[in-house]
Structures are given as C-alpha cells and as structure tokens.
Amino acid sequence: MKIAHISKKLSILLMVAGAKGAVGSTVGAAVAAINKDPDAILSCLTTCRRFSSFLSSPEMQMVGWDTNVKSLGAAMEENGVLPDSLRKEHMEGIEKIIIRKPPSSMSDPKNQIKKLKEDMAEFGKAYPESYPVFINLLPAVGRIGRKNLNDLFQANSKTAKFFPDLLYAIAAVESGIPVINFTPNKIEAPAFLLATQREHVPIAGRDGKTGQTYLKVVLASALKERQFHVSGWYSLNLLGNADGKNLMDPEKASGKLANKTAVLDEILGTSGQKKSVRPFHKVHIDYYPPRGDAKEAWDVIDFSGLFGLPMSIRINLLGRDSILAAPLVLDLARWMVVLKAAGFSGPVPQLGFYFKMPVGKNPPLTFQEQAAALDRLEKDCMKRLMLKGK
C-alpha cells in the first residue's frame, strides 16, 4: 500500500501572529537553523521520529505579523533569548523572514479579516512549495465571554480592537489553513468551531504547556497513580520578559491563571468535589525584570500516604521560557500539516500533550493518557494517508 507523502521539495510555512515577541522570534531563529542544520533542531522535537514516511523534508519557512516596527533581528536582540553568537550565526536566514504590520485595529473587523486573508494569499504565493499553518502567539488579553466571542465571530463587535486573535483565526480557516492557538486567549466560539468543520481545517489549542505546567502534569499523574492524596500545591512563576510584564495586569493574567489552576483538578479528578476536600491550589505570576526570559518556577506540593501521614516535595525549575516553547510550536506545525493531509477537521483534543486547556471533547488528562493519545493519533493519521495513497 502506497503512503501519500509531502514532496521532498515542499516545506512547512509558519504564519505567525506576534512574530517579533520572545517566543515568535525564537521560532524564527529555529526555522533559520533547521534549514541550515536540520539535525540540530529536529533532535529537540517530540515529532523527530514521527511521520518519517510522510514528512520527507524537515524544511520550514516563516512569515507573520507584528506591531513592533523594529526588524526581526533587532527585536530578537531586544528580547534577549539567544546569545549574540547564536543570533548572528543564523542572521542570514532570520533576515529573510517577512513580517508585516497587522491591519489597523480601528478598521472594521470584516475589513481586517479581508486584509489578513490577502496577506495569507500573498505569503502563499511567495512560498508556493510550502504547506501553511497559522500560529497564534499574540499576548494574553484576559477572559472573553461566550457572547462576546460569538459577536466577534460575526465581525460586528468592538471587542476586535482589544482581541484580534479570533480575526486572524477566522482569516486562516476561511483560507483553508490549520490553526494553532498557543496563547491562553480563548477563540473557540461555537460558530467558529463549526466553520473549522465546514472548511475541513484542523485546530489545536489552547495555551501551550511548556515548563512548570508540563512538570505539574507529570508529577500529578505520578502521584495519582500511586494513590497519594494531594492536599495542597503552590506554584510561583518569576518571569522578566514582555510576557511577564503583560501578565502583571490582573485582567490579562486571569485566563492563564485559570488554565494553570484547572489542570490539577482535572488530572486528580477533584473538580466536582467541595472546596473543603479539594487540594488547595494557588498559582502566582510575578514580573521580575532581572530574570528576562530565564523563567524561574517554584512548586510546593503537600501530600499524604499510608495512615494519612504528611509528606512534601519542593521543586525549583530554572528554565528558559521561549526555549521551552519554540520546539512545541514547530512540533505542532508538523502535526497540523499531517492532520490536514489526513483529512482531520475541527478541534483535535488528542494533542492535549501540548496544551494546558486542550480544545475539543474528552481530551486526555494525565501524562500517560496524553502520551498514548499521540501514539494513537499518529497511527490514525498514517492509516488514513495509506488509504489515500492506494
């Protein structure tokens, strides 16, 4: 049986909203690097051994939008994620990345969508041998109510001025382009999800699970498997980049904090219990400029075992926020190309491994379930592609 596959000449085209932010610019450097030395980047991806018979080329291209008027190289230097030596090593590839100014937030939402679709079409013409994927890396804006989401989907709400995420996603879906929502911003308006089904476009999200929450899922899953009782979990995040500064606004931080907090209850199966018996779970984010992108995360976990005797765990993660996030963005782009080719559409909850709040029905919750779901999803994709390649 012949497997349908992407030609070796074809690459993946990342269309990134928020391309000059810390994560976006790091993705840009990784894209430049993967075309220069594929093994150096592929070895850091969870998909490095997946789809080998389908994704025959590791090449990627990147384009995008950002309100920052500085060049991508200058924005990258300002973000301070990569040392000068690494940034300069890949500057030739970085300078080739086309970043456009977004449509004016003061214009009519329908006109903004039209302009974004025109941009996407032009990006596609610039890279005719690439499969496009849209990636939302815009800043957190806080929680958007269901009514506002539906109004915004109809492109008749002033909310668009403060929440452009859904406009980008609508433009992508109407252009037949898969959508990755890596931000905590909710874009899952019911009408929008119906559109992804109608247009045969897969969507994955929400809120990329990169460092502290990833470890929380792993540890909570392990504690649950051992039948330990978790009584409390305190998490502190120290972050000094633009994301950390943005999250100092309580409204903008509300969505991310809600996502981080919900993870524990879902894994432990305690979300339906009374507050008095549920684990005390608190997540705090502090903007601490000296840290820059070098995020520090503290966790204090209180639990009990046999005879109810108390024990505790202390974790101090010294991570790099964008270095943790960028490979997941590349992984998801590879997944979305395969899913689109295999005929998937609408939300893909099986990709819950990558997100704090996976979109779709019955997403896998524990680490074991999430890892197993990826294996099953890959097998399902390859089976569909084999049938298409008959």
TATA-V428296 format. One record per backbone hydrogen bond with DSSP energy under -1.0 kcal/mol. CO is the residue of the C=O (numbers start at 1). NH is the residue of the N-H. Records with the same first field share a line. If there is no record, write none. Layout:
CO = NH, NH
This chain:
7 = 10
11 = 131
12 = 61
13 = 133
14 = 63
15 = 135
16 = 65
17 = 137
18 = 21
21 = 25
22 = 26
23 = 27
24 = 28
25 = 29
26 = 30
27 = 31
28 = 32
29 = 33
30 = 34
31 = 35
33 = 37
37 = 40
38 = 42
39 = 43
41 = 44
42 = 45
45 = 48
47 = 50
51 = 54, 55
54 = 6, 56
59 = 12
61 = 14
63 = 16
64 = 100
65 = 18, 19
71 = 75
72 = 76
73 = 77
74 = 78
75 = 79
76 = 80
83 = 87
84 = 88
85 = 89
86 = 90
90 = 94
91 = 95
94 = 97
98 = 64
100 = 66
104 = 107
108 = 112
109 = 113
110 = 114
111 = 115
112 = 116
113 = 117
114 = 118
115 = 119
116 = 120
117 = 121
118 = 122
119 = 123
120 = 124
121 = 125
122 = 126
123 = 127
127 = 130
129 = 11
131 = 13
133 = 15
134 = 180
135 = 17
136 = 182
145 = 149
146 = 150
147 = 151
148 = 152
149 = 153
150 = 154
151 = 156
152 = 155
157 = 160
158 = 161
159 = 162, 163
164 = 168
165 = 169
166 = 170
167 = 171
168 = 172
169 = 173
170 = 174
172 = 177
173 = 176
178 = 134
179 = 204
180 = 136
182 = 208
183 = 207
187 = 189
189 = 193
190 = 194
191 = 195
192 = 196
193 = 197
194 = 198
195 = 199
196 = 201
201 = 346
202 = 179
203 = 348
204 = 181
205 = 359
206 = 357
207 = 356
211 = 215
212 = 216
213 = 217
214 = 218
215 = 219
216 = 220
217 = 221
218 = 222
219 = 223
220 = 224
221 = 225
222 = 226
223 = 228
224 = 227
229 = 304
231 = 280
232 = 302
233 = 282
234 = 300
235 = 284
236 = 298
237 = 286
238 = 296
239 = 288
241 = 245
242 = 246
243 = 247
245 = 248
246 = 249
249 = 253
250 = 254
253 = 257
254 = 258
255 = 259
256 = 260
257 = 261
258 = 262
259 = 263
262 = 266
263 = 267
264 = 268
265 = 269, 270
270 = 273
274 = 277, 278
280 = 233
282 = 235
284 = 237
286 = 239
288 = 291
289 = 292
291 = 294
292 = 240
293 = 295, 321
295 = 319
296 = 238
297 = 317
298 = 236
299 = 315
300 = 234
301 = 313
302 = 231, 232
303 = 311
304 = 229
305 = 308
306 = 309
309 = 305
311 = 303
313 = 301
315 = 299
317 = 297
320 = 324
321 = 325
322 = 326
325 = 329
326 = 330
327 = 331
328 = 332
329 = 333
330 = 334
331 = 335
332 = 336
333 = 337
334 = 338
335 = 339
336 = 340
337 = 341
338 = 342
339 = 344
340 = 343
346 = 203
348 = 351
349 = 352
351 = 354
352 = 355
354 = 209
366 = 370
367 = 371
368 = 372
369 = 373
370 = 374
371 = 375
372 = 376
373 = 377
374 = 378
375 = 379
376 = 380
377 = 381
378 = 382
379 = 383
380 = 384
381 = 385
382 = 386
383 = 387
384 = 388
385 = 4, 389
387 = 390
